[in-house]
Amino acid sequence: MYGPMQIESRIDQDQNISKDLSLWNQQGSHVLRGSIIALPVSGGFLYVESIYIQATEARMPQLKKVVLAMGNRLIYRDTFGEALAELTGGPASGAPALAAVTSAPAPASAAAGQGLPALAERLHSLRDQAEHLARELETLEKEARKKEI
């Protein structure tokens, strides 16, 4: 079973991800990598890392990619929904993906509430919370800029 540091190394060593990070981390922009979130599921962990790009003249980074890692799988997509859909084999859009995932049977070895349906629901909730926090941060930054003026 991989831990957060091994997942970080796997992300660093992936050819597609490494190529993109090098390209984006040039003059005029800076790559910011979010903290790895480890979510317990089916006797293992699902790891989630967001990758952001911030222009040197911009204050707010922009979400560029999302990496999901589970077992030996490393998924690199534009959105969390796309990455989760590939992991679970469901559609990429929000509500249909959740419906497709929640209708799938949970693995027999998974404890109640810890299978992929519960994980998908939890991940969608976390994504919604992150989007809300990003909006709050943007508002606070705007207020801080007004105070500077």
Rosetta constraint file for C-alpha pairs under 8 A:
AtomPair CA 1 CA 44 HARMONIC 7.23 0.50
AtomPair CA 1 CA 71 HARMONIC 6.85 0.50
AtomPair CA 2 CA 6 HARMONIC 5.72 0.50
AtomPair CA 2 CA 7 HARMONIC 6.44 0.50
AtomPair CA 2 CA 71 HARMONIC 7.17 0.50
AtomPair CA 3 CA 7 HARMONIC 6.27 0.50
AtomPair CA 4 CA 8 HARMONIC 6.13 0.50
AtomPair CA 4 CA 36 HARMONIC 6.79 0.50
AtomPair CA 4 CA 38 HARMONIC 7.43 0.50
AtomPair CA 4 CA 47 HARMONIC 7.51 0.50
AtomPair CA 5 CA 9 HARMONIC 6.24 0.50
AtomPair CA 6 CA 10 HARMONIC 6.15 0.50
AtomPair CA 7 CA 11 HARMONIC 6.17 0.50
AtomPair CA 7 CA 47 HARMONIC 7.66 0.50
AtomPair CA 7 CA 69 HARMONIC 7.14 0.50
AtomPair CA 8 CA 12 HARMONIC 6.23 0.50
AtomPair CA 8 CA 36 HARMONIC 7.95 0.50
AtomPair CA 9 CA 13 HARMONIC 6.11 0.50
AtomPair CA 10 CA 14 HARMONIC 6.13 0.50
AtomPair CA 11 CA 17 HARMONIC 6.79 0.50
AtomPair CA 11 CA 18 HARMONIC 7.72 0.50
AtomPair CA 11 CA 74 HARMONIC 7.75 0.50
AtomPair CA 12 CA 17 HARMONIC 7.09 0.50
AtomPair CA 12 CA 18 HARMONIC 5.95 0.50
AtomPair CA 13 CA 17 HARMONIC 7.84 0.50
AtomPair CA 13 CA 18 HARMONIC 6.58 0.50
AtomPair CA 14 CA 18 HARMONIC 5.90 0.50
AtomPair CA 15 CA 19 HARMONIC 6.00 0.50
AtomPair CA 16 CA 20 HARMONIC 6.29 0.50
AtomPair CA 17 CA 21 HARMONIC 6.10 0.50
AtomPair CA 17 CA 76 HARMONIC 7.55 0.50
AtomPair CA 18 CA 22 HARMONIC 6.16 0.50
AtomPair CA 19 CA 23 HARMONIC 6.24 0.50
AtomPair CA 20 CA 24 HARMONIC 6.06 0.50
AtomPair CA 21 CA 25 HARMONIC 5.88 0.50
AtomPair CA 21 CA 31 HARMONIC 6.77 0.50
AtomPair CA 22 CA 26 HARMONIC 7.10 0.50
AtomPair CA 24 CA 29 HARMONIC 6.52 0.50
AtomPair CA 24 CA 30 HARMONIC 6.81 0.50
AtomPair CA 24 CA 31 HARMONIC 6.48 0.50
AtomPair CA 24 CA 53 HARMONIC 7.23 0.50
AtomPair CA 25 CA 29 HARMONIC 5.81 0.50
AtomPair CA 25 CA 30 HARMONIC 4.85 0.50
AtomPair CA 25 CA 31 HARMONIC 5.39 0.50
AtomPair CA 26 CA 30 HARMONIC 6.83 0.50
AtomPair CA 28 CA 55 HARMONIC 5.66 0.50
AtomPair CA 28 CA 56 HARMONIC 5.35 0.50
AtomPair CA 28 CA 57 HARMONIC 7.86 0.50
AtomPair CA 29 CA 53 HARMONIC 6.54 0.50
AtomPair CA 29 CA 54 HARMONIC 5.47 0.50
AtomPair CA 29 CA 55 HARMONIC 4.14 0.50
AtomPair CA 29 CA 56 HARMONIC 5.41 0.50
AtomPair CA 30 CA 53 HARMONIC 5.67 0.50
AtomPair CA 30 CA 54 HARMONIC 5.20 0.50
AtomPair CA 30 CA 55 HARMONIC 6.27 0.50
AtomPair CA 30 CA 56 HARMONIC 7.02 0.50
AtomPair CA 31 CA 51 HARMONIC 7.08 0.50
AtomPair CA 31 CA 52 HARMONIC 5.77 0.50
AtomPair CA 31 CA 53 HARMONIC 4.66 0.50
AtomPair CA 31 CA 54 HARMONIC 6.40 0.50
AtomPair CA 32 CA 51 HARMONIC 5.97 0.50
AtomPair CA 32 CA 52 HARMONIC 4.94 0.50
AtomPair CA 32 CA 53 HARMONIC 5.99 0.50
AtomPair CA 32 CA 54 HARMONIC 7.23 0.50
AtomPair CA 32 CA 61 HARMONIC 7.80 0.50
AtomPair CA 33 CA 49 HARMONIC 7.16 0.50
AtomPair CA 33 CA 50 HARMONIC 6.02 0.50
AtomPair CA 33 CA 51 HARMONIC 4.63 0.50
AtomPair CA 33 CA 52 HARMONIC 6.08 0.50
AtomPair CA 34 CA 49 HARMONIC 5.72 0.50
AtomPair CA 34 CA 50 HARMONIC 5.02 0.50
AtomPair CA 34 CA 51 HARMONIC 6.09 0.50
AtomPair CA 34 CA 52 HARMONIC 7.54 0.50
AtomPair CA 35 CA 49 HARMONIC 6.19 0.50
AtomPair CA 35 CA 50 HARMONIC 7.53 0.50
AtomPair CA 36 CA 47 HARMONIC 6.32 0.50
AtomPair CA 36 CA 48 HARMONIC 5.55 0.50
AtomPair CA 36 CA 49 HARMONIC 4.78 0.50
AtomPair CA 36 CA 50 HARMONIC 7.84 0.50
AtomPair CA 37 CA 47 HARMONIC 5.50 0.50
AtomPair CA 37 CA 48 HARMONIC 5.10 0.50
AtomPair CA 37 CA 49 HARMONIC 6.54 0.50
AtomPair CA 38 CA 45 HARMONIC 6.00 0.50
AtomPair CA 38 CA 46 HARMONIC 5.71 0.50
AtomPair CA 38 CA 47 HARMONIC 4.59 0.50
AtomPair CA 38 CA 48 HARMONIC 6.63 0.50
AtomPair CA 39 CA 45 HARMONIC 5.31 0.50
AtomPair CA 39 CA 46 HARMONIC 5.09 0.50
AtomPair CA 39 CA 47 HARMONIC 6.34 0.50
AtomPair CA 39 CA 119 HARMONIC 7.91 0.50
AtomPair CA 40 CA 44 HARMONIC 5.79 0.50
AtomPair CA 40 CA 45 HARMONIC 4.41 0.50
AtomPair CA 40 CA 46 HARMONIC 6.34 0.50
AtomPair CA 40 CA 114 HARMONIC 7.24 0.50
AtomPair CA 41 CA 45 HARMONIC 5.35 0.50
AtomPair CA 41 CA 46 HARMONIC 6.56 0.50
AtomPair CA 41 CA 110 HARMONIC 7.41 0.50
AtomPair CA 41 CA 114 HARMONIC 5.16 0.50
AtomPair CA 41 CA 115 HARMONIC 5.85 0.50
AtomPair CA 41 CA 116 HARMONIC 7.04 0.50
AtomPair CA 41 CA 119 HARMONIC 6.77 0.50
AtomPair CA 42 CA 107 HARMONIC 7.20 0.50
AtomPair CA 42 CA 109 HARMONIC 6.69 0.50
AtomPair CA 42 CA 110 HARMONIC 4.50 0.50
AtomPair CA 42 CA 111 HARMONIC 7.03 0.50
AtomPair CA 42 CA 114 HARMONIC 5.96 0.50
AtomPair CA 42 CA 115 HARMONIC 5.53 0.50
AtomPair CA 42 CA 116 HARMONIC 7.67 0.50
AtomPair CA 43 CA 109 HARMONIC 7.70 0.50
AtomPair CA 43 CA 110 HARMONIC 6.65 0.50
AtomPair CA 44 CA 70 HARMONIC 7.77 0.50
AtomPair CA 44 CA 71 HARMONIC 7.54 0.50
AtomPair CA 45 CA 70 HARMONIC 6.28 0.50
AtomPair CA 45 CA 71 HARMONIC 7.67 0.50
AtomPair CA 46 CA 68 HARMONIC 6.92 0.50
AtomPair CA 46 CA 69 HARMONIC 5.84 0.50
AtomPair CA 46 CA 70 HARMONIC 4.84 0.50
AtomPair CA 46 CA 71 HARMONIC 7.91 0.50
AtomPair CA 47 CA 67 HARMONIC 7.95 0.50
AtomPair CA 47 CA 68 HARMONIC 5.59 0.50
AtomPair CA 47 CA 69 HARMONIC 5.00 0.50
AtomPair CA 47 CA 70 HARMONIC 6.39 0.50
AtomPair CA 48 CA 66 HARMONIC 7.23 0.50
AtomPair CA 48 CA 67 HARMONIC 5.78 0.50
AtomPair CA 48 CA 68 HARMONIC 4.75 0.50
AtomPair CA 48 CA 69 HARMONIC 6.63 0.50
AtomPair CA 49 CA 66 HARMONIC 5.90 0.50
AtomPair CA 49 CA 67 HARMONIC 5.15 0.50
AtomPair CA 49 CA 68 HARMONIC 6.63 0.50
AtomPair CA 50 CA 63 HARMONIC 7.07 0.50
AtomPair CA 50 CA 64 HARMONIC 7.79 0.50
AtomPair CA 50 CA 65 HARMONIC 6.10 0.50
AtomPair CA 50 CA 66 HARMONIC 4.57 0.50
AtomPair CA 50 CA 67 HARMONIC 6.30 0.50
AtomPair CA 51 CA 63 HARMONIC 6.12 0.50
AtomPair CA 51 CA 64 HARMONIC 5.70 0.50
AtomPair CA 51 CA 65 HARMONIC 5.11 0.50
AtomPair CA 51 CA 66 HARMONIC 6.01 0.50
AtomPair CA 51 CA 67 HARMONIC 7.81 0.50
AtomPair CA 52 CA 61 HARMONIC 5.84 0.50
AtomPair CA 52 CA 62 HARMONIC 5.26 0.50
AtomPair CA 52 CA 63 HARMONIC 4.41 0.50
AtomPair CA 52 CA 64 HARMONIC 5.09 0.50
AtomPair CA 52 CA 65 HARMONIC 6.94 0.50
AtomPair CA 53 CA 61 HARMONIC 5.42 0.50
AtomPair CA 53 CA 62 HARMONIC 5.30 0.50
AtomPair CA 53 CA 63 HARMONIC 6.58 0.50
AtomPair CA 53 CA 64 HARMONIC 6.31 0.50
AtomPair CA 54 CA 58 HARMONIC 6.41 0.50
AtomPair CA 54 CA 59 HARMONIC 7.30 0.50
AtomPair CA 54 CA 60 HARMONIC 6.57 0.50
AtomPair CA 54 CA 61 HARMONIC 4.23 0.50
AtomPair CA 54 CA 62 HARMONIC 6.19 0.50
AtomPair CA 55 CA 59 HARMONIC 7.73 0.50
AtomPair CA 55 CA 61 HARMONIC 7.31 0.50
AtomPair CA 60 CA 138 HARMONIC 7.16 0.50
AtomPair CA 64 CA 78 HARMONIC 6.24 0.50
AtomPair CA 64 CA 79 HARMONIC 7.90 0.50
AtomPair CA 65 CA 76 HARMONIC 6.82 0.50
AtomPair CA 65 CA 77 HARMONIC 5.63 0.50
AtomPair CA 65 CA 78 HARMONIC 4.48 0.50
AtomPair CA 65 CA 79 HARMONIC 6.13 0.50
AtomPair CA 66 CA 76 HARMONIC 5.87 0.50
AtomPair CA 66 CA 77 HARMONIC 5.54 0.50
AtomPair CA 66 CA 78 HARMONIC 6.07 0.50
AtomPair CA 66 CA 79 HARMONIC 5.78 0.50
AtomPair CA 66 CA 80 HARMONIC 5.73 0.50
AtomPair CA 66 CA 83 HARMONIC 7.03 0.50
AtomPair CA 67 CA 74 HARMONIC 6.96 0.50
AtomPair CA 67 CA 75 HARMONIC 5.49 0.50
AtomPair CA 67 CA 76 HARMONIC 4.61 0.50
AtomPair CA 67 CA 77 HARMONIC 6.62 0.50
AtomPair CA 67 CA 80 HARMONIC 7.95 0.50
AtomPair CA 67 CA 83 HARMONIC 7.17 0.50
AtomPair CA 68 CA 73 HARMONIC 7.99 0.50
AtomPair CA 68 CA 74 HARMONIC 5.90 0.50
AtomPair CA 68 CA 75 HARMONIC 5.07 0.50
AtomPair CA 68 CA 76 HARMONIC 6.69 0.50
AtomPair CA 68 CA 83 HARMONIC 6.52 0.50
AtomPair CA 68 CA 84 HARMONIC 7.55 0.50
AtomPair CA 69 CA 73 HARMONIC 5.54 0.50
AtomPair CA 69 CA 74 HARMONIC 4.50 0.50
AtomPair CA 69 CA 75 HARMONIC 6.22 0.50
AtomPair CA 70 CA 74 HARMONIC 6.78 0.50
AtomPair CA 75 CA 83 HARMONIC 6.02 0.50
AtomPair CA 75 CA 86 HARMONIC 7.56 0.50
AtomPair CA 75 CA 87 HARMONIC 7.41 0.50
AtomPair CA 76 CA 83 HARMONIC 6.54 0.50
AtomPair CA 77 CA 82 HARMONIC 6.14 0.50
AtomPair CA 77 CA 83 HARMONIC 5.36 0.50
AtomPair CA 78 CA 82 HARMONIC 6.88 0.50
AtomPair CA 78 CA 83 HARMONIC 7.67 0.50
AtomPair CA 79 CA 83 HARMONIC 6.38 0.50
AtomPair CA 80 CA 84 HARMONIC 6.01 0.50
AtomPair CA 80 CA 127 HARMONIC 7.85 0.50
AtomPair CA 81 CA 85 HARMONIC 5.96 0.50
AtomPair CA 81 CA 92 HARMONIC 5.36 0.50
AtomPair CA 81 CA 93 HARMONIC 6.28 0.50
AtomPair CA 81 CA 94 HARMONIC 6.20 0.50
AtomPair CA 81 CA 97 HARMONIC 7.67 0.50
AtomPair CA 82 CA 86 HARMONIC 6.27 0.50
AtomPair CA 82 CA 91 HARMONIC 7.78 0.50
AtomPair CA 82 CA 92 HARMONIC 4.65 0.50
AtomPair CA 82 CA 93 HARMONIC 7.41 0.50
AtomPair CA 83 CA 87 HARMONIC 6.26 0.50
AtomPair CA 83 CA 92 HARMONIC 7.84 0.50
AtomPair CA 84 CA 88 HARMONIC 6.07 0.50
AtomPair CA 84 CA 90 HARMONIC 7.93 0.50
AtomPair CA 84 CA 92 HARMONIC 7.54 0.50
AtomPair CA 84 CA 120 HARMONIC 7.60 0.50
AtomPair CA 85 CA 89 HARMONIC 5.38 0.50
AtomPair CA 85 CA 90 HARMONIC 4.61 0.50
AtomPair CA 85 CA 91 HARMONIC 5.41 0.50
AtomPair CA 85 CA 92 HARMONIC 5.04 0.50
AtomPair CA 85 CA 97 HARMONIC 6.45 0.50
AtomPair CA 86 CA 90 HARMONIC 6.69 0.50
AtomPair CA 86 CA 91 HARMONIC 7.96 0.50
AtomPair CA 86 CA 92 HARMONIC 7.73 0.50
AtomPair CA 88 CA 101 HARMONIC 6.67 0.50
AtomPair CA 88 CA 116 HARMONIC 7.57 0.50
AtomPair CA 90 CA 97 HARMONIC 5.44 0.50
AtomPair CA 90 CA 100 HARMONIC 5.84 0.50
AtomPair CA 90 CA 101 HARMONIC 6.44 0.50
AtomPair CA 91 CA 96 HARMONIC 6.57 0.50
AtomPair CA 91 CA 97 HARMONIC 4.99 0.50
AtomPair CA 91 CA 100 HARMONIC 7.46 0.50
AtomPair CA 92 CA 96 HARMONIC 7.85 0.50
AtomPair CA 92 CA 97 HARMONIC 5.98 0.50
AtomPair CA 93 CA 97 HARMONIC 5.70 0.50
AtomPair CA 94 CA 98 HARMONIC 6.39 0.50
AtomPair CA 94 CA 124 HARMONIC 7.99 0.50
AtomPair CA 95 CA 99 HARMONIC 6.16 0.50
AtomPair CA 96 CA 100 HARMONIC 6.00 0.50
AtomPair CA 97 CA 101 HARMONIC 6.03 0.50
AtomPair CA 98 CA 102 HARMONIC 5.92 0.50
AtomPair CA 98 CA 117 HARMONIC 7.62 0.50
AtomPair CA 98 CA 120 HARMONIC 6.41 0.50
AtomPair CA 98 CA 121 HARMONIC 6.70 0.50
AtomPair CA 99 CA 103 HARMONIC 6.13 0.50
AtomPair CA 100 CA 104 HARMONIC 6.60 0.50
AtomPair CA 101 CA 116 HARMONIC 6.93 0.50
AtomPair CA 101 CA 117 HARMONIC 5.33 0.50
AtomPair CA 101 CA 120 HARMONIC 6.86 0.50
AtomPair CA 102 CA 116 HARMONIC 7.57 0.50
AtomPair CA 102 CA 117 HARMONIC 4.30 0.50
AtomPair CA 102 CA 118 HARMONIC 7.39 0.50
AtomPair CA 102 CA 120 HARMONIC 7.63 0.50
AtomPair CA 102 CA 121 HARMONIC 7.96 0.50
AtomPair CA 103 CA 117 HARMONIC 7.48 0.50
AtomPair CA 104 CA 117 HARMONIC 7.13 0.50
AtomPair CA 106 CA 110 HARMONIC 6.79 0.50
AtomPair CA 106 CA 115 HARMONIC 5.13 0.50
AtomPair CA 106 CA 116 HARMONIC 6.33 0.50
AtomPair CA 106 CA 117 HARMONIC 6.93 0.50
AtomPair CA 107 CA 115 HARMONIC 6.41 0.50
AtomPair CA 110 CA 114 HARMONIC 5.92 0.50
AtomPair CA 110 CA 115 HARMONIC 5.47 0.50
AtomPair CA 111 CA 115 HARMONIC 7.02 0.50
AtomPair CA 113 CA 117 HARMONIC 7.94 0.50
AtomPair CA 113 CA 118 HARMONIC 5.38 0.50
AtomPair CA 113 CA 119 HARMONIC 7.98 0.50
AtomPair CA 114 CA 118 HARMONIC 5.75 0.50
AtomPair CA 114 CA 119 HARMONIC 6.46 0.50
AtomPair CA 115 CA 119 HARMONIC 6.18 0.50
AtomPair CA 116 CA 120 HARMONIC 5.88 0.50
AtomPair CA 117 CA 121 HARMONIC 6.30 0.50
AtomPair CA 118 CA 122 HARMONIC 6.11 0.50
AtomPair CA 119 CA 123 HARMONIC 5.98 0.50
AtomPair CA 120 CA 124 HARMONIC 6.14 0.50
AtomPair CA 121 CA 125 HARMONIC 6.25 0.50
AtomPair CA 122 CA 126 HARMONIC 6.17 0.50
AtomPair CA 123 CA 127 HARMONIC 6.07 0.50
AtomPair CA 124 CA 128 HARMONIC 6.22 0.50
AtomPair CA 125 CA 129 HARMONIC 6.25 0.50
AtomPair CA 126 CA 130 HARMONIC 6.09 0.50
AtomPair CA 127 CA 131 HARMONIC 6.17 0.50
AtomPair CA 128 CA 132 HARMONIC 6.22 0.50
AtomPair CA 129 CA 133 HARMONIC 6.16 0.50
AtomPair CA 130 CA 134 HARMONIC 6.08 0.50
AtomPair CA 131 CA 135 HARMONIC 6.33 0.50
AtomPair CA 132 CA 136 HARMONIC 6.33 0.50
AtomPair CA 133 CA 137 HARMONIC 6.06 0.50
AtomPair CA 134 CA 138 HARMONIC 6.16 0.50
AtomPair CA 135 CA 139 HARMONIC 6.29 0.50
AtomPair CA 136 CA 140 HARMONIC 6.23 0.50
AtomPair CA 137 CA 141 HARMONIC 6.11 0.50
AtomPair CA 138 CA 142 HARMONIC 6.21 0.50
AtomPair CA 139 CA 143 HARMONIC 6.28 0.50
AtomPair CA 140 CA 144 HARMONIC 6.15 0.50
AtomPair CA 141 CA 145 HARMONIC 6.18 0.50
AtomPair CA 142 CA 146 HARMONIC 6.29 0.50
AtomPair CA 143 CA 147 HARMONIC 6.36 0.50
AtomPair CA 144 CA 148 HARMONIC 6.35 0.50
AtomPair CA 145 CA 149 HARMONIC 6.49 0.50
